[in-house]
Amino acid sequence: MAVAVPAVRYRRIAAELRRLRELKSLSAEEVAAQVPGINLVKLSRYENARVQLKPDVVRALLDFYGCEEELKEVLVEILRDKRRPGWMAGYEQLNPLYTDLIRLEETAVGNKTYQSAYVPGLLQTRQYAHAIISSGVINRPSVEERVEVRINRQSVLTRSENPLKLWAVVHEAALSMSAAPGVMADQLDKLLQFSQLPNIRVQIMPAMAPPHPGMTGPFALLEFRQRDLDLVLLSGMLSSDWVEDPDQVDIYREAFDEIMATALNLDQSRNLIAQKRDTLK
């Protein structure tokens, strides 16, 4: 059974098709008359993401618009969903936005995230993830299934080919969660281990830090080979949202740079994590 491309990415591809057509000053009628397999209704549905986008049709449109080769290959690769993680089979009841995030992480080159309340999911131990997930309102899947998904999701950090580059800034408060004996110490140990990997950087935002953009809330900036495809995920208790507009994404990019500059440097951060771990042992 085919797996749908993340809805947010469908919208982005659709917007790109519309942008390229308008950039060429082409009317929908002109495109429908000159591109095989395209009519006005189909073109409208493609440009508004109201139908499943087929790679061969998208490629034909991109070729017609003279799209640069690198961007074309990225867009078509996304539609083919080559890197869809096989372990996701059986988790259809997950929040669609969360499954979008997981699939997008598979094709992203980088993830810059700021978290104020807990260690990012990509860096959590199984026991810590269980404590975090079980504290929320769970319907389906079960807590155990959600924990399994979170742990499997971390494979993007250690895959042999092009592991995801993660830059996480975590508030100091997240290092002091009260949990079952050993859970927090093990989590801090794991955080130190992750921080030693060449593709992972962890900074701590000290409790006494001056005002900074992260105070407005946590977010994750996913970066792709083509900068215009970058996305920001804003997470909340009841709902989460994607920021797709490139200009707005750049605002978060600049905000993350300021957050990094405000946080402790990498060595200071590792020292603080180690100190807090040692007090728990």
C-alpha positions in Angstrom: 0.0 0.0 0.0 1.4 3.4 -1.0 2.2 5.8 1.8 1.1 9.4 1.4 3.8 12.1 1.0 3.6 14.5 4.1 0.7 16.9 3.6 2.9 19.9 4.3 5.3 18.8 1.6 2.5 18.4 -0.9 1.5 22.0 -0.2 5.1 23.1 -0.7 5.4 21.3 -4.1 2.1 22.7 -5.2 3.1 26.2 -4.3 6.4 25.7 -6.2 4.6 24.6 -9.3 2.4 27.6 -9.2 5.3 29.9 -8.5 7.3 28.6 -11.4 4.4 29.0 -13.8 3.8 32.6 -12.8 7.5 33.3 -13.0 7.3 32.3 -16.6 4.2 34.5 -17.1 2.3 31.4 -18.4 -1.4 31.1 -18.1 -3.0 27.9 -16.9 -4.5 27.5 -20.4 -1.1 27.8 -22.1 0.3 25.1 -19.8 -2.6 22.8 -20.3 -2.3 23.1 -24.1 1.4 22.3 -24.2 2.1 19.8 -21.5 1.0 16.2 -22.3 -1.3 14.7 -19.8 -2.3 18.0 -18.3 -5.7 19.8 -18.5 -7.0 22.9 -16.7 -8.8 20.9 -14.0 -5.7 18.7 -13.3 -3.4 21.7 -13.3 -5.6 23.5 -10.8 -5.7 20.4 -8.5 -1.9 20.0 -8.7 -1.3 23.7 -7.9 -3.6 23.5 -4.9 -2.5 20.1 -3.6 -6.0 18.7 -4.1 -5.0 15.4 -5.7 -2.2 12.9 -5.3 0.9 14.4 -7.1 2.5 11.9 -9.5 6.3 12.2 -10.0 6.2 11.8 -13.8 3.6 14.6 -14.1 5.4 16.9 -11.7 8.7 16.3 -13.6 7.0 17.1 -16.9 5.7 20.4 -15.4 9.1 21.2 -13.9 10.8 20.5 -17.2 8.4 22.7 -19.0 9.0 25.6 -16.6 12.8 25.2 -16.9 13.2 24.4 -13.2 16.9 24.0 -12.1 18.0 20.4 -12.0 18.9 20.2 -8.3 15.5 21.6 -7.1 13.7 19.3 -9.6 15.4 16.2 -8.3 14.7 17.2 -4.7 11.0 17.7 -5.4 10.6 14.4 -7.3 12.6 12.5 -4.7 10.2 13.7 -2.0 7.2 12.4 -4.0 8.8 9.1 -4.5 9.2 8.9 -0.7 12.4 6.7 -1.2 13.5 7.1 2.3 10.2 6.3 4.0 11.2 4.4 7.2 9.9 0.8 7.0 9.5 0.6 10.7 6.5 3.0 10.6 4.2 0.4 9.2 1.5 -0.4 11.8 1.5 3.1 13.3 -1.2 4.6 11.1 -3.0 6.0 14.1 -0.3 8.4 15.0 -1.1 12.1 14.6 -0.6 12.9 10.9 1.5 15.9 11.7 3.9 13.7 13.7 4.2 11.2 10.9 4.9 14.1 8.6 7.7 15.2 10.9 9.2 11.7 10.9 9.1 11.3 7.1 10.5 14.8 6.6 13.4 14.1 9.0 14.3 11.2 6.7 15.0 13.5 3.8 16.2 16.6 5.8 19.9 17.4 6.1 19.5 19.3 9.4 17.3 20.0 12.4 17.8 23.0 14.6 15.6 22.9 17.6 15.0 24.8 20.8 13.3 23.1 23.7 12.4 24.8 27.0 10.8 22.0 29.0 12.3 18.7 28.0 15.1 17.0 26.2 14.3 16.8 22.4 12.7 13.5 21.3 15.6 12.7 19.1 17.9 12.6 22.1 15.7 10.8 24.7 16.3 7.5 26.4 13.5 4.9 26.4 12.7 5.4 30.1 12.7 9.2 29.8 10.5 9.1 26.8 8.1 6.8 28.7 7.9 9.3 31.5 7.2 12.2 29.2 4.7 10.4 27.0 2.8 8.9 29.8 2.3 12.3 31.4 0.0 13.3 28.5 -3.5 12.3 27.4 -3.1 9.1 25.5 -5.7 7.5 23.3 -4.1 5.5 20.6 -1.4 4.3 20.0 -0.5 3.2 23.5 2.3 4.7 25.5 4.5 1.8 24.7 3.9 2.1 21.0 4.6 5.8 21.1 7.8 5.2 23.0 8.9 2.7 20.3 8.2 5.2 17.6 10.2 7.9 19.3 13.2 5.5 19.8 13.1 4.3 16.2 12.9 7.8 15.0 16.4 8.4 16.3 17.9 6.2 13.6 18.3 9.3 11.4 21.1 10.4 13.7 23.2 7.3 13.3 22.4 6.0 9.8 25.6 5.2 7.8 24.7 7.5 4.9 24.2 11.3 5.5 23.1 11.2 9.2 20.8 14.1 10.1 22.7 17.0 11.6 21.1 18.0 14.8 21.7 21.3 16.7 19.7 21.3 19.9 19.5 24.1 22.4 17.8 22.9 25.6 16.9 25.1 28.6 18.6 24.2 31.8 15.2 23.5 33.4 14.8 20.5 31.2 17.8 18.9 32.9 16.1 18.8 36.3 12.9 16.8 35.8 11.8 14.8 38.7 11.4 11.2 37.6 11.8 7.6 38.8 15.3 6.8 40.3 18.0 6.7 37.7 15.9 8.0 34.8 17.2 11.5 34.7 20.8 10.4 35.4 20.6 8.0 32.5 19.1 10.6 30.3 21.9 13.1 31.1 24.5 10.3 30.4 22.8 9.7 27.0 22.7 13.4 26.2 26.5 13.6 26.8 27.0 10.5 24.6 25.0 12.0 21.8 26.8 15.3 22.1 30.1 13.5 21.2 28.8 12.5 17.8 30.2 14.7 14.9 26.7 15.4 13.6 25.1 16.5 16.9 25.7 19.7 18.9 24.0 20.3 22.2 23.9 23.7 24.0 22.2 24.5 27.3 20.3 27.8 27.8 21.2 28.7 31.4 18.4 29.6 33.9 19.9 33.1 34.3 20.1 33.8 30.6 19.0 37.3 29.4 15.8 37.5 27.3 16.0 35.7 24.0 13.7 34.6 21.1 13.3 31.1 22.5 11.2 32.6 25.3 8.2 32.7 22.9 8.1 28.9 22.8 9.9 25.7 21.4 10.3 25.1 17.7 12.2 22.9 15.2 13.7 24.2 12.0 14.1 21.4 9.4 16.7 22.2 6.7 16.9 20.5 3.3 19.3 20.5 0.4 17.2 23.3 -1.1 16.9 26.2 1.3 13.5 27.2 -0.1 12.1 23.9 1.2 13.0 24.5 4.8 10.2 24.3 7.3 9.5 25.2 11.0 7.4 23.1 13.3 5.8 24.9 16.2 4.6 22.5 18.9 1.8 22.9 21.4 -0.2 20.8 23.8 -3.4 20.7 21.8 -2.1 21.5 18.3 1.1 22.0 16.3 1.6 24.0 13.1 4.0 24.2 10.2 5.6 27.5 9.1 6.0 27.1 5.4 6.5 30.6 4.0 10.3 31.0 3.3 10.4 34.6 4.7 8.8 33.5 7.9 11.2 30.5 8.1 14.1 32.9 7.8 12.8 34.8 10.8 13.1 31.5 12.9 16.5 30.9 11.3 17.7 34.2 12.6 16.0 33.6 16.0 17.9 30.3 16.3 21.2 32.0 15.6 20.4 34.5 18.5 19.4 31.6 20.8 22.7 29.8 20.1 24.6 33.0 20.8 22.8 33.4 24.1 23.2 29.8 25.3 26.4 28.3 26.9 29.0 27.2 24.4 29.4 23.5 23.6 32.1 22.8 26.3 30.3 24.8 28.9 27.1 22.9 28.1 28.7 19.5 28.4 30.2 20.5 31.7 26.9 21.6 33.1 25.2 18.4 31.9 27.9 16.3 33.6 27.6 18.3 36.8 23.9 17.8 37.0 24.3 14.1 36.2 26.9 13.6 38.9 24.6 15.1 41.6 22.0 12.4 40.7 24.5 9.5 41.2 
